[in-house]
Amino acid sequence: MTDWHKVRDQAAALGSDGCSGPATEWYRDCCLQHDIIYRTGRDEEGQPVTRREADARFRRCMQQQSRLGRYSPVSWWRWLAVRALGWQFYEGDRHE
């Protein structure tokens, strides 16, 4: 179970902007969690997370918040975008 208050606090401390590009505020917590992992290489509990796993968690988080579940087109579009372009922004391995 994710503690979204903890995620929001950590994301704020990192200066996260939440969802970039065409994503609704509906997925804001998912975006904040993804930002934490991309910036630190760790989840909100401090556990190491690879970029691949960060992107998979991001997709699953959006699917859990969508009425369409795993068939949510937004979750798949956003996942494809971070898989294709996210390497430019993933800083996790630089912080270890």
PESULJO-V282908 format. One record per residue. N is the residue number from 1. RES is the residue in three letters. SS is DSSP state (~ for helix, > for strand, _ for the rest). PSI is psi in whole degrees, -180 to 180 (999 if undefined). Layout:
n=N res=RES ss=SS psi=PSI
n=N res=RES ss=SS psi=PSI
This chain:
n=1 res=MET ss=_ psi=127
n=2 res=THR ss=_ psi=134
n=3 res=ASP ss=_ psi=95
n=4 res=TRP ss=~ psi=-27
n=5 res=HIS ss=~ psi=-41
n=6 res=LYS ss=~ psi=-43
n=7 res=VAL ss=~ psi=-48
n=8 res=ARG ss=~ psi=-42
n=9 res=ASP ss=~ psi=-46
n=10 res=GLN ss=~ psi=-40
n=11 res=ALA ss=~ psi=-40
n=12 res=ALA ss=~ psi=-41
n=13 res=ALA ss=~ psi=-30
n=14 res=LEU ss=~ psi=-8
n=15 res=GLY ss=_ psi=29
n=16 res=SER ss=_ psi=143
n=17 res=ASP ss=_ psi=4
n=18 res=GLY ss=_ psi=-133
n=19 res=CYS ss=_ psi=125
n=20 res=SER ss=_ psi=149
n=21 res=GLY ss=_ psi=-158
n=22 res=PRO ss=_ psi=73
n=23 res=ALA ss=_ psi=144
n=24 res=THR ss=_ psi=165
n=25 res=GLU ss=~ psi=-15
n=26 res=TRP ss=~ psi=-31
n=27 res=TYR ss=~ psi=15
n=28 res=ARG ss=~ psi=-46
n=29 res=ASP ss=~ psi=-38
n=30 res=CYS ss=~ psi=-42
n=31 res=CYS ss=~ psi=-41
n=32 res=LEU ss=~ psi=-45
n=33 res=GLN ss=~ psi=-42
n=34 res=HIS ss=~ psi=-41
n=35 res=ASP ss=~ psi=-43
n=36 res=ILE ss=~ psi=-48
n=37 res=ILE ss=~ psi=-42
n=38 res=TYR ss=~ psi=-35
n=39 res=ARG ss=~ psi=-29
n=40 res=THR ss=~ psi=-19
n=41 res=GLY ss=_ psi=11
n=42 res=ARG ss=> psi=155
n=43 res=ASP ss=_ psi=-176
n=44 res=GLU ss=_ psi=-16
n=45 res=GLU ss=_ psi=-2
n=46 res=GLY ss=_ psi=7
n=47 res=GLN ss=_ psi=137
n=48 res=PRO ss=> psi=140
n=49 res=VAL ss=_ psi=129
n=50 res=THR ss=_ psi=164
n=51 res=ARG ss=~ psi=-43
n=52 res=ARG ss=~ psi=-46
n=53 res=GLU ss=~ psi=-38
n=54 res=ALA ss=~ psi=-44
n=55 res=ASP ss=~ psi=-38
n=56 res=ALA ss=~ psi=-41
n=57 res=ARG ss=~ psi=-40
n=58 res=PHE ss=~ psi=-48
n=59 res=ARG ss=~ psi=-47
n=60 res=ARG ss=~ psi=-38
n=61 res=CYS ss=~ psi=-47
n=62 res=MET ss=~ psi=-38
n=63 res=GLN ss=~ psi=-37
n=64 res=GLN ss=~ psi=-27
n=65 res=GLN ss=~ psi=-5
n=66 res=SER ss=_ psi=145
n=67 res=ARG ss=_ psi=-23
n=68 res=LEU ss=_ psi=-5
n=69 res=GLY ss=~ psi=-135
n=70 res=ARG ss=~ psi=-11
n=71 res=TYR ss=~ psi=8
n=72 res=SER ss=_ psi=116
n=73 res=PRO ss=~ psi=-34
n=74 res=VAL ss=~ psi=-42
n=75 res=SER ss=~ psi=-40
n=76 res=TRP ss=~ psi=-40
n=77 res=TRP ss=~ psi=-46
n=78 res=ARG ss=~ psi=-39
n=79 res=TRP ss=~ psi=-45
n=80 res=LEU ss=~ psi=-40
n=81 res=ALA ss=~ psi=-46
n=82 res=VAL ss=~ psi=-30
n=83 res=ARG ss=~ psi=-39
n=84 res=ALA ss=~ psi=-38
n=85 res=LEU ss=~ psi=-12
n=86 res=GLY ss=~ psi=-25
n=87 res=TRP ss=~ psi=-29
n=88 res=GLN ss=~ psi=-25
n=89 res=PHE ss=_ psi=-15
n=90 res=TYR ss=_ psi=117
n=91 res=GLU ss=_ psi=-2
n=92 res=GLY ss=~ psi=-47
n=93 res=ASP ss=~ psi=-15
n=94 res=ARG ss=~ psi=-16
n=95 res=HIS ss=~ psi=-1
n=96 res=GLU ss=_ psi=999
